[in-house]
Amino acid sequence: MTAGTIPVTDSGPIFLSKEQGIWEDHDLDLTIETANSSPTIISAIMSGDYQIGYGGVTSVFQAVENGIDLQIIAPASATADDPDNGINDILVLPDSEFQTAADLEGHKVAVNALGGYVQLLAMIAIKEEGGNPDNVEWVELPVPDQPAALENGNIDAFVAGEPFGTLGRKDGLRTLANPHALLSDGAVVAGVWFASRAEVEANPEYYGKIVDAINEANTYAGENDEELRAAIADLTGIDPGLAAEIRLGSYGKYDLSPENLQPLADAAVEFGVVQNTPDLEAMIWNP
């Protein structure tokens, strides 16, 4: 079987679990393919090239609304347990005049993709702190280019995924807001594994084994932090010393349930990422 994933920190558990032989223990021969985006992975799933794929949950919401019949089969990651340990902080220059995310009205904020998950997080933070996200100038910019654009004055803030959040803070950038803490008092499942509904319904025993392997992988990753960080370094190509410092989400602690997806589903509708409320009961597969 082939899993399609993106080379980001949340893919660490599946790489680690392959090294540990977890998939073999479930009688599964796992091949991992990396792609640049969730839409690429979704396309490969629907063509039968991949059996499962990783992505942000809002990408699945958008795909289903556009008529692609996906089913979420397992959690990949949740937001960090510690509200002060944000994994998608909004960063600004250390001497910036901004005091809250609301102050970004009328200014330029960089995100990796317009209309996607990262922009949604920034919009949540701006509204929760009293601003209007519609009055922000959103700039689509590759993640590695965002810190330099901030230093050069081409943007006023960016939403920092790891390792760029840690790198930015080490270089003196300041956290303006933690969108996840403003979204929910508790952790929220944000990254998921998904598959074609038709394939899941046709092969429930097979996908049940996949779900068991993913859940074991997440639990192992959550309990073996040093090994997980080493796997992330191999996967992403970042320095192992940096991998030891970056902030990570939560793995293996939160079930795939409507309750754990609801805050992001509500926010996706509120901010126009999707037009209709996702039917989480129908979208989530229960083996």
N, C-alpha and C positions, 0 to 999 in steps of 0.2 A: 504494500500500500504506500501511497505517496501523500505526504503532508506539505502543503504550501504555506510558507511563512515569510515574514519580513525580518531582516536582520536587526532586531531591536532587543532591548533587555528582556521584554516579556516572552521572547522566544527561547530564552535560556533554559527553562525547565525541560523543553522537549529535546534539546540537544543533549543536556545532561542525562536525561532518562535513556536516551539511545546508547550513550556511553556505558551506562550502568546495566544494560541488558534488560531493562524493564519491559520493553516491547516484545522481546523474545520470550519473556516469561508469560506473556499473554498470547503466544503463538502468532505474533504479527511481525512481518518483515518490513521494517520501516525505512523508507527513503525520504529524506528531507530536501525540498527544493525551496530556494529563496527567490523572492520577487520584490519589486519596488513598491507595490501598492496593493491595497485590498481589492480594487476592481480587477486587477490582473489575476489575482488568486481566484476570485469569484468566477471569472471567465473560464479558468482552467478546470474548476470544479464542475461547472455546467457542461463542459466538453468531455468530461470523464478523465482528464489527465491527472487531476488530484482527487483523492477521496475525502480529504478534510482540508480546511484552511483556517488560518489565524487572521484576525482583524479586530479593529475597534468595533464595539457593538453598534455605534451609529452607522457604520458602513453597511452593516447587515440590515438595519432599519430602512436605510435608503434603497438598498437592493430589493428588498421585499416589496416596498411601496412601488417600485418600478417594474414589478411583475416577475422578478426572479425568485423562484420558489426555494428558498433556503430554510434550513432548520438549524437552530443553535443547539449544539450537542453537549458542550462542556465549558466551564469557565477556564480562561487562560490566566487572568490576573484580576486583582482588585486594587483599588487605590490604597495608598499607604495607611496603616493603622494610626500613625502619629500625625495629627493635623499640622504639626510644625515641620513635618518631613515631606513637603510637597514634591511630587514627581513631575508636575507641570506648572511650576511657578511662573508668574509674569515677572520678568526681570527688566530693570531700568538701570541707567547709569547711577553711580553712587551719589553724585551731586544733583540728581534730578529734582526738579521742583515738585514732582508728583508725590502725593501722600496716600492716595487710595486709587483703586482701579477706576473710580468714577472720573478722576482727573484726566483720563485718557481721551475723553471727548474732544473732538477737534484735532486729534493727533494720529500719527501713523503707528500701527501695530502690525508686526509681521507674524504670519502663520505659514505653515508648510503647504497648506492647500485651502483655498477659499471655499467656504461652506462645509468644511469638514469638522472632525472631532475637536481639533485644537482650537479652531475659531469658536466653536461652541463653548469651550471652557472659558475662553476670554470673555465672551458675551455674558456668561453666567456671573463671572466676577464683577464685571462692570455694572450690571444691573443690581446685583445684591449690595453693592456699595454705593448705590444711589445715582448711577449714571445711565445714559441711554446708548446702547451699543450701536444704534443706527447712525449716531453722530461720530463714529470712529472711522478713520480711513484705513481699511484693511489692505495689507500689502502681502501678496503671495511671494515667498522667498524660500529657497532651499535652506533647510535647517543649518547646515554648516556655515552658510553665509550670513546668518542673522547677527551673531555677536559683532562681526566687523562692521556691518551696516549700522548697528547701534553706536559703536564707537565713532563712526564717521558722521553721525548725525542724519543719516538717510532714513532712519526709523526712530521712534521714540520709546519703543518697548517691543519685547517679543515673548512668546510663550515657550518656555524652555523645557524641552524633553531631555532625558539623560542620554549621553554624558554631558551635554552642553549646559545643563543647569549647574552641575557641580563645577565644571570648568569656569563658567561665568562667575559664580560666587567666589571661587578661588582668585579670580582676577579682579575682585572688588565690586562686581555688579550687585545690585540690591534687589531683594524680593519685594515687589509691590503688593502682590496678592497670591494666595493659594486657592485656585478655583475649586479644587476638590473639597476643601474645608467649607467653602461657601455654598457648595452644592448640597452637601449632606453632613449631618452630625456623625455619621458612621461611614465605614468603607463601602464603596460601590463597585460592583463588577463592571469593568470597563473594557477588558479584552476577552474575546471569546473564540472558541473553536466552532466551526460551522460546516455543514455539508448540504448536499442536494437532498431535499425532502423525498424525492422519488427514490433515491438510492437508499436512504435510511429506512423508508417504509418497506422497500423490497428486501433489505438485508438487516433486519433488526438484531439478530444474534451477532453478526460481524461488527456492527457499529456499537453494540453493547460492550464488546471486548475493547474497542477503541476508547470508549468513554472510561472504562475501568483503567486502562493504561494511562490516559491523560490525568485522571484523578490521582493515581499513584505517583505519576511524575511530578505533579504540583505539590503533593505532600512531601515527597523526597526533597524537592528544591527548597521548600519552606523550612525544612529541618536541617539543611546542609548548606548554609550560607556561603562558606568559603568555596565549596565545590561549584555552587551556582555561579559565583562571580568569576571563577576561572573559566567556566563554560561560556559565559557572556563575553569575556575577553577574546576567546577563540572565535566566537561567532561574529562579533562586531569588528574585531581587529584593533580594539583600543588597548592601550597599555595596561598590563595586569595591575599595576599600582593604582591606576585611575579606576579600574573596575572594582577594586577593593573599597573605594571611597564613594562611588555613586549611590544615589538614592534609588531604592527599588520599591515596587508595589508589594502587595501581599499575595502569597501563593499558598494554595491548599487550605485556606481558612474559610472561604465563603462559597456556599453552594450556588448552583445555577437555579435561581428562583425568580419569579416575577418581582418579589420584594427587593431583591438585590440589583435588579435592572431598572426598576421603576423611576428612580430619580433622573437617570439619563434619558429615559423614554419621555418623561414629562418635559424635560428641558429641550429635547430635540423638537418637540411640537411647539413649545412656547417661542423658540427662536427661529422657527421656519426651516430647520434642517430636514424635517419631514412635514408633510401637510396633515397627516392623519395619525391618530394615536396608535402606536404599535400594539398589536394583539399579542401580548407576551405569552399568554397561555397557549396559544396556537403555535407560536414561534419556537418555544422551548420544547425539546424532545425529552420525554421521560422513558428511559429504557424499560 
